[in-house]
Amino acid sequence: MCFYYSLIETAKLNGLNPYAYLKWLFEKAPLLKNEDSLESLTPWKCNPEDVNKSMLPGA
């Protein structure tokens, strides 16, 4: 439970909508090829435009 709280608060600190970030994260994580790619999904490394696009209808 603490993991999710930390992830949400870190998303907020990085200017991301927490709901949009989690939606984007849960869509992208299964597509990773290896564990080294996990860092690209952290709130401080992800592209905010990509996160926001996940909230568009049909995305």
Residue pairs with C-beta under 8 A, 6 or more apart in sequence:
7 21
7 22
7 25
7 43
8 18
8 21
8 22
10 42
10 43
10 44
11 17
11 18
11 21
11 22
11 43
12 18
13 43
14 43
14 44
14 48
15 48
16 43
16 46
16 48
16 51
17 51
17 52
17 55
19 55
20 51
20 52
20 54
20 55
21 43
21 46
21 51
23 54
23 55
24 46
24 50
24 51
24 54
25 41
27 54
28 41
29 38
29 41
32 38
32 41
39 45
40 46
53 59
